[in-house]
Amino acid sequence: MSTYSELMAQAQALIAQAEQARKDELSAVIADIKAKMKEYGIKVADLGSANASAGVRKGAKSKAVLPAKFRGPSGELWAGGPGRKPEWVRDALAAGRSLDEFRI
């Protein structure tokens, strides 16, 4: 019967051997994928990869850019969507001005 130390040494040796086999096979797999992409004219962006989507993280919600509905006194633009109002809007409302004065 083997001791714990011997079994751990064997396990570590097998893990190292498996990692080397993975590395050896990986280059062949990558070459095959590249060849098929070239054959079919597939680009990385076609795969829907998170890396190919200009910095969008997996699971991140993309925010739609809404057209501006209001222009501030210094030319600031605001779409009037949900969430916190810009400071210039809060200041104008606090001064008694109407939001309609700034509508584009």
VMD Tcl script that builds the backbone (N, CA, C; Angstrom):
set m [mol new atoms 312]
animate dup $m
set s [atomselect $m all]
$s set {name element resname resid chain x y z} {
  {N N MET 1 A 0.840 -1.174 0.000}
  {CA C MET 1 A 0.000 0.000 0.000}
  {C C MET 1 A 0.891 1.244 0.000}
  {N N SER 2 A 0.481 2.261 -0.750}
  {CA C SER 2 A 1.245 3.500 -0.865}
  {C C SER 2 A 0.934 4.426 0.296}
  {N N THR 3 A 1.903 5.251 0.613}
  {CA C THR 3 A 1.690 6.235 1.672}
  {C C THR 3 A 1.054 7.486 1.072}
  {N N TYR 4 A 0.577 8.322 1.961}
  {CA C TYR 4 A -0.022 9.585 1.546}
  {C C TYR 4 A 0.974 10.413 0.738}
  {N N SER 5 A 2.197 10.505 1.194}
  {CA C SER 5 A 3.219 11.296 0.506}
  {C C SER 5 A 3.483 10.770 -0.890}
  {N N GLU 6 A 3.527 9.449 -1.026}
  {CA C GLU 6 A 3.759 8.856 -2.348}
  {C C GLU 6 A 2.593 9.138 -3.281}
  {N N LEU 7 A 1.373 9.027 -2.766}
  {CA C LEU 7 A 0.191 9.291 -3.586}
  {C C LEU 7 A 0.131 10.760 -4.004}
  {N N MET 8 A 0.495 11.660 -3.091}
  {CA C MET 8 A 0.510 13.089 -3.429}
  {C C MET 8 A 1.565 13.383 -4.485}
  {N N ALA 9 A 2.697 12.758 -4.401}
  {CA C ALA 9 A 3.752 12.946 -5.401}
  {C C ALA 9 A 3.280 12.442 -6.761}
  {N N GLN 10 A 2.606 11.297 -6.759}
  {CA C GLN 10 A 2.066 10.751 -8.011}
  {C C GLN 10 A 0.999 11.687 -8.577}
  {N N ALA 11 A 0.139 12.233 -7.700}
  {CA C ALA 11 A -0.911 13.143 -8.145}
  {C C ALA 11 A -0.308 14.393 -8.773}
  {N N GLN 12 A 0.717 14.950 -8.119}
  {CA C GLN 12 A 1.374 16.150 -8.649}
  {C C GLN 12 A 2.027 15.857 -10.000}
  {N N ALA 13 A 2.630 14.680 -10.121}
  {CA C ALA 13 A 3.260 14.295 -11.382}
  {C C ALA 13 A 2.207 14.153 -12.483}
  {N N LEU 14 A 1.051 13.582 -12.148}
  {CA C LEU 14 A -0.028 13.435 -13.129}
  {C C LEU 14 A -0.608 14.792 -13.524}
  {N N ILE 15 A -0.728 15.690 -12.562}
  {CA C ILE 15 A -1.241 17.034 -12.869}
  {C C ILE 15 A -0.278 17.747 -13.819}
  {N N ALA 16 A 1.011 17.644 -13.564}
  {CA C ALA 16 A 2.005 18.263 -14.438}
  {C C ALA 16 A 1.972 17.639 -15.828}
  {N N GLN 17 A 1.810 16.330 -15.869}
  {CA C GLN 17 A 1.743 15.618 -17.152}
  {C C GLN 17 A 0.484 16.031 -17.918}
  {N N ALA 18 A -0.642 16.156 -17.221}
  {CA C ALA 18 A -1.887 16.565 -17.868}
  {C C ALA 18 A -1.779 17.987 -18.400}
  {N N GLU 19 A -1.160 18.884 -17.651}
  {CA C GLU 19 A -0.987 20.264 -18.101}
  {C C GLU 19 A -0.101 20.332 -19.340}
  {N N GLN 20 A 0.943 19.528 -19.381}
  {CA C GLN 20 A 1.814 19.496 -20.556}
  {C C GLN 20 A 1.057 18.965 -21.775}
  {N N ALA 21 A 0.231 17.934 -21.570}
  {CA C ALA 21 A -0.575 17.386 -22.672}
  {C C ALA 21 A -1.560 18.436 -23.184}
  {N N ARG 22 A -2.152 19.203 -22.259}
  {CA C ARG 22 A -3.079 20.266 -22.660}
  {C C ARG 22 A -2.357 21.312 -23.499}
  {N N LYS 23 A -1.171 21.717 -23.059}
  {CA C LYS 23 A -0.404 22.712 -23.813}
  {C C LYS 23 A -0.026 22.193 -25.189}
  {N N ASP 24 A 0.351 20.914 -25.272}
  {CA C ASP 24 A 0.722 20.328 -26.558}
  {C C ASP 24 A -0.469 20.290 -27.509}
  {N N GLU 25 A -1.633 19.939 -26.988}
  {CA C GLU 25 A -2.831 19.847 -27.830}
  {C C GLU 25 A -3.389 21.218 -28.171}
  {N N LEU 26 A -3.186 22.184 -27.304}
  {CA C LEU 26 A -3.748 23.512 -27.483}
  {C C LEU 26 A -3.283 24.167 -28.773}
  {N N SER 27 A -2.024 24.071 -29.085}
  {CA C SER 27 A -1.527 24.711 -30.310}
  {C C SER 27 A -2.174 24.105 -31.549}
  {N N ALA 28 A -2.408 22.791 -31.547}
  {CA C ALA 28 A -3.064 22.143 -32.686}
  {C C ALA 28 A -4.527 22.581 -32.788}
  {N N VAL 29 A -5.186 22.709 -31.657}
  {CA C VAL 29 A -6.588 23.139 -31.655}
  {C C VAL 29 A -6.702 24.570 -32.160}
  {N N ILE 30 A -5.825 25.446 -31.684}
  {CA C ILE 30 A -5.851 26.843 -32.123}
  {C C ILE 30 A -5.579 26.938 -33.621}
  {N N ALA 31 A -4.632 26.178 -34.114}
  {CA C ALA 31 A -4.332 26.191 -35.545}
  {C C ALA 31 A -5.535 25.720 -36.349}
  {N N ASP 32 A -6.237 24.703 -35.854}
  {CA C ASP 32 A -7.429 24.190 -36.542}
  {C C ASP 32 A -8.536 25.249 -36.557}
  {N N ILE 33 A -8.739 25.917 -35.434}
  {CA C ILE 33 A -9.769 26.965 -35.359}
  {C C ILE 33 A -9.437 28.103 -36.312}
  {N N LYS 34 A -8.180 28.534 -36.327}
  {CA C LYS 34 A -7.770 29.623 -37.227}
  {C C LYS 34 A -7.977 29.228 -38.689}
  {N N ALA 35 A -7.656 27.987 -39.031}
  {CA C ALA 35 A -7.827 27.527 -40.404}
  {C C ALA 35 A -9.301 27.537 -40.800}
  {N N LYS 36 A -10.169 27.093 -39.897}
  {CA C LYS 36 A -11.611 27.078 -40.203}
  {C C LYS 36 A -12.170 28.489 -40.281}
  {N N MET 37 A -11.666 29.393 -39.432}
  {CA C MET 37 A -12.120 30.780 -39.498}
  {C C MET 37 A -11.724 31.398 -40.837}
  {N N LYS 38 A -10.518 31.109 -41.283}
  {CA C LYS 38 A -10.052 31.635 -42.566}
  {C C LYS 38 A -10.862 31.030 -43.713}
  {N N GLU 39 A -11.117 29.738 -43.637}
  {CA C GLU 39 A -11.861 29.039 -44.687}
  {C C GLU 39 A -13.268 29.597 -44.850}
  {N N TYR 40 A -13.932 29.901 -43.747}
  {CA C TYR 40 A -15.309 30.368 -43.789}
  {C C TYR 40 A -15.443 31.887 -43.685}
  {N N GLY 41 A -14.320 32.591 -43.589}
  {CA C GLY 41 A -14.354 34.048 -43.515}
  {C C GLY 41 A -14.922 34.561 -42.198}
  {N N ILE 42 A -14.697 33.853 -41.128}
  {CA C ILE 42 A -15.216 34.235 -39.816}
  {C C ILE 42 A -14.230 35.167 -39.132}
  {N N LYS 43 A -14.751 36.266 -38.580}
  {CA C LYS 43 A -13.953 37.217 -37.813}
  {C C LYS 43 A -14.216 36.969 -36.327}
  {N N VAL 44 A -13.313 37.439 -35.478}
  {CA C VAL 44 A -13.472 37.266 -34.031}
  {C C VAL 44 A -14.782 37.895 -33.564}
  {N N ALA 45 A -15.135 39.049 -34.123}
  {CA C ALA 45 A -16.369 39.733 -33.737}
  {C C ALA 45 A -17.602 38.892 -34.058}
  {N N ASP 46 A -17.526 38.049 -35.087}
  {CA C ASP 46 A -18.646 37.184 -35.448}
  {C C ASP 46 A -18.949 36.151 -34.366}
  {N N LEU 47 A -17.973 35.866 -33.540}
  {CA C LEU 47 A -18.139 34.841 -32.520}
  {C C LEU 47 A -18.870 35.355 -31.288}
  {N N GLY 48 A -19.066 36.660 -31.186}
  {CA C GLY 48 A -19.751 37.225 -30.037}
  {C C GLY 48 A -18.900 37.221 -28.792}
  {N N SER 49 A -17.609 37.267 -28.962}
  {CA C SER 49 A -16.686 37.261 -27.832}
  {C C SER 49 A -16.780 38.566 -27.071}
  {N N ALA 50 A -16.678 38.486 -25.749}
  {CA C ALA 50 A -16.688 39.700 -24.927}
  {C C ALA 50 A -15.494 40.582 -25.258}
  {N N ASN 51 A -14.367 39.979 -25.610}
  {CA C ASN 51 A -13.174 40.754 -25.941}
  {C C ASN 51 A -13.338 41.505 -27.241}
  {N N ALA 52 A -14.189 41.005 -28.129}
  {CA C ALA 52 A -14.341 41.635 -29.430}
  {C C ALA 52 A -15.404 42.713 -29.427}
  {N N SER 53 A -16.087 42.903 -28.310}
  {CA C SER 53 A -17.206 43.839 -28.304}
  {C C SER 53 A -16.841 45.169 -27.659}
  {N N ALA 54 A -15.676 45.653 -27.927}
  {CA C ALA 54 A -15.231 46.996 -27.530}
  {C C ALA 54 A -15.362 47.255 -26.043}
  {N N GLY 55 A -14.872 46.337 -25.254}
  {CA C GLY 55 A -14.802 46.577 -23.830}
  {C C GLY 55 A -16.056 46.297 -23.043}
  {N N VAL 56 A -17.063 45.729 -23.639}
  {CA C VAL 56 A -18.277 45.413 -22.899}
  {C C VAL 56 A -18.041 44.144 -22.121}
  {N N ARG 57 A -18.238 44.222 -20.819}
  {CA C ARG 57 A -18.021 43.067 -19.970}
  {C C ARG 57 A -19.203 42.122 -20.073}
  {N N LYS 58 A -18.910 40.848 -19.853}
  {CA C LYS 58 A -19.963 39.853 -19.852}
  {C C LYS 58 A -20.932 40.179 -18.728}
  {N N GLY 59 A -22.197 40.211 -19.033}
  {CA C GLY 59 A -23.206 40.491 -18.042}
  {C C GLY 59 A -23.460 41.966 -17.821}
  {N N ALA 60 A -22.673 42.821 -18.403}
  {CA C ALA 60 A -22.873 44.250 -18.232}
  {C C ALA 60 A -24.035 44.704 -19.099}
  {N N LYS 61 A -24.852 45.567 -18.556}
  {CA C LYS 61 A -25.968 46.101 -19.325}
  {C C LYS 61 A -25.464 47.280 -20.134}
  {N N SER 62 A -25.809 47.288 -21.406}
  {CA C SER 62 A -25.402 48.425 -22.225}
  {C C SER 62 A -26.449 49.521 -22.080}
  {N N LYS 63 A -26.001 50.743 -21.979}
  {CA C LYS 63 A -26.900 51.870 -21.822}
  {C C LYS 63 A -27.115 52.516 -23.179}
  {N N ALA 64 A -28.372 52.674 -23.532}
  {CA C ALA 64 A -28.699 53.331 -24.792}
  {C C ALA 64 A -28.509 54.835 -24.613}
  {N N VAL 65 A -27.958 55.470 -25.605}
  {CA C VAL 65 A -27.771 56.917 -25.565}
  {C C VAL 65 A -29.036 57.543 -26.123}
  {N N LEU 66 A -29.710 58.305 -25.286}
  {CA C LEU 66 A -30.952 58.944 -25.693}
  {C C LEU 66 A -30.668 60.317 -26.279}
  {N N PRO 67 A -31.497 60.754 -27.219}
  {CA C PRO 67 A -31.289 62.090 -27.774}
  {C C PRO 67 A -31.594 63.160 -26.717}
  {N N ALA 68 A -30.892 64.254 -26.779}
  {CA C ALA 68 A -31.068 65.330 -25.807}
  {C C ALA 68 A -32.429 65.991 -26.001}
  {N N LYS 69 A -33.090 66.294 -24.875}
  {CA C LYS 69 A -34.374 66.997 -24.901}
  {C C LYS 69 A -34.261 68.390 -24.291}
  {N N PHE 70 A -33.183 68.600 -23.525}
  {CA C PHE 70 A -33.013 69.871 -22.833}
  {C C PHE 70 A -31.589 70.384 -23.025}
  {N N ARG 71 A -31.461 71.734 -23.136}
  {CA C ARG 71 A -30.146 72.363 -23.248}
  {C C ARG 71 A -30.014 73.364 -22.113}
  {N N GLY 72 A -28.932 73.247 -21.369}
  {CA C GLY 72 A -28.700 74.124 -20.220}
  {C C GLY 72 A -28.204 75.488 -20.624}
  {N N PRO 73 A -28.084 76.384 -19.670}
  {CA C PRO 73 A -27.657 77.755 -19.961}
  {C C PRO 73 A -26.240 77.839 -20.525}
  {N N SER 74 A -25.398 76.859 -20.256}
  {CA C SER 74 A -24.034 76.856 -20.788}
  {C C SER 74 A -23.865 75.847 -21.915}
  {N N GLY 75 A -24.977 75.385 -22.474}
  {CA C GLY 75 A -24.922 74.448 -23.588}
  {C C GLY 75 A -24.928 72.983 -23.181}
  {N N GLU 76 A -25.103 72.697 -21.900}
  {CA C GLU 76 A -25.138 71.307 -21.454}
  {C C GLU 76 A -26.375 70.627 -22.029}
  {N N LEU 77 A -26.257 69.342 -22.327}
  {CA C LEU 77 A -27.377 68.590 -22.870}
  {C C LEU 77 A -27.830 67.544 -21.864}
  {N N TRP 78 A -29.143 67.292 -21.872}
  {CA C TRP 78 A -29.714 66.288 -20.977}
  {C C TRP 78 A -30.901 65.653 -21.672}
  {N N ALA 79 A -31.013 64.335 -21.572}
  {CA C ALA 79 A -32.093 63.606 -22.228}
  {C C ALA 79 A -33.356 63.564 -21.387}
  {N N GLY 80 A -33.259 63.883 -20.102}
  {CA C GLY 80 A -34.447 63.909 -19.263}
  {C C GLY 80 A -34.891 62.534 -18.811}
  {N N GLY 81 A -33.973 61.577 -18.825}
  {CA C GLY 81 A -34.314 60.213 -18.434}
  {C C GLY 81 A -34.396 60.040 -16.935}
  {N N PRO 82 A -34.641 58.796 -16.523}
  {CA C PRO 82 A -34.726 58.527 -15.087}
  {C C PRO 82 A -33.363 58.690 -14.424}
  {N N GLY 83 A -33.386 58.835 -13.138}
  {CA C GLY 83 A -32.134 58.998 -12.418}
  {C C GLY 83 A -31.963 60.421 -11.927}
  {N N ARG 84 A -30.820 60.674 -11.399}
  {CA C ARG 84 A -30.524 61.982 -10.812}
  {C C ARG 84 A -30.422 63.048 -11.900}
  {N N LYS 85 A -31.040 64.187 -11.631}
  {CA C LYS 85 A -30.992 65.297 -12.588}
  {C C LYS 85 A -29.616 65.956 -12.531}
  {N N PRO 86 A -29.147 66.474 -13.660}
  {CA C PRO 86 A -27.871 67.195 -13.648}
  {C C PRO 86 A -27.953 68.406 -12.716}
  {N N GLU 87 A -26.803 68.852 -12.269}
  {CA C GLU 87 A -26.746 69.966 -11.315}
  {C C GLU 87 A -27.370 71.235 -11.886}
  {N N TRP 88 A -27.142 71.498 -13.176}
  {CA C TRP 88 A -27.706 72.712 -13.760}
  {C C TRP 88 A -29.231 72.677 -13.757}
  {N N VAL 89 A -29.827 71.487 -13.887}
  {CA C VAL 89 A -31.288 71.359 -13.838}
  {C C VAL 89 A -31.768 71.600 -12.406}
  {N N ARG 90 A -31.101 70.986 -11.447}
  {CA C ARG 90 A -31.492 71.174 -10.043}
  {C C ARG 90 A -31.393 72.645 -9.643}
  {N N ASP 91 A -30.305 73.309 -10.082}
  {CA C ASP 91 A -30.125 74.727 -9.762}
  {C C ASP 91 A -31.232 75.581 -10.383}
  {N N ALA 92 A -31.571 75.303 -11.631}
  {CA C ALA 92 A -32.605 76.078 -12.321}
  {C C ALA 92 A -33.962 75.876 -11.658}
  {N N LEU 93 A -34.288 74.647 -11.302}
  {CA C LEU 93 A -35.560 74.373 -10.642}
  {C C LEU 93 A -35.602 75.025 -9.259}
  {N N ALA 94 A -34.485 75.010 -8.546}
  {CA C ALA 94 A -34.418 75.643 -7.225}
  {C C ALA 94 A -34.587 77.159 -7.327}
  {N N ALA 95 A -34.174 77.723 -8.457}
  {CA C ALA 95 A -34.297 79.168 -8.672}
  {C C ALA 95 A -35.688 79.536 -9.175}
  {N N GLY 96 A -36.573 78.552 -9.301}
  {CA C GLY 96 A -37.941 78.825 -9.712}
  {C C GLY 96 A -38.164 78.792 -11.210}
  {N N ARG 97 A -37.190 78.376 -11.970}
  {CA C ARG 97 A -37.343 78.314 -13.424}
  {C C ARG 97 A -38.041 77.022 -13.808}
  {N N SER 98 A -38.654 77.022 -14.981}
  {CA C SER 98 A -39.385 75.860 -15.476}
  {C C SER 98 A -38.457 75.045 -16.389}
  {N N LEU 99 A -38.642 73.760 -16.355}
  {CA C LEU 99 A -37.854 72.874 -17.218}
  {C C LEU 99 A -38.187 73.110 -18.678}
  {N N ASP 100 A -39.410 73.573 -18.954}
  {CA C ASP 100 A -39.814 73.845 -20.343}
  {C C ASP 100 A -38.992 74.962 -20.981}
  {N N GLU 101 A -38.413 75.839 -20.158}
  {CA C GLU 101 A -37.564 76.904 -20.695}
  {C C GLU 101 A -36.327 76.350 -21.402}
  {N N PHE 102 A -35.922 75.149 -21.032}
  {CA C PHE 102 A -34.698 74.566 -21.555}
  {C C PHE 102 A -34.956 73.486 -22.607}
  {N N ARG 103 A -36.234 73.260 -22.916}
  {CA C ARG 103 A -36.580 72.204 -23.887}
  {C C ARG 103 A -36.054 72.576 -25.274}
  {N N ILE 104 A -35.506 71.580 -25.951}
  {CA C ILE 104 A -34.967 71.793 -27.311}
  {C C ILE 104 A -36.088 71.618 -28.315}
}
mol reanalyze $m
mol bondsrecalc $m
mol representation Tube
mol addrep $m
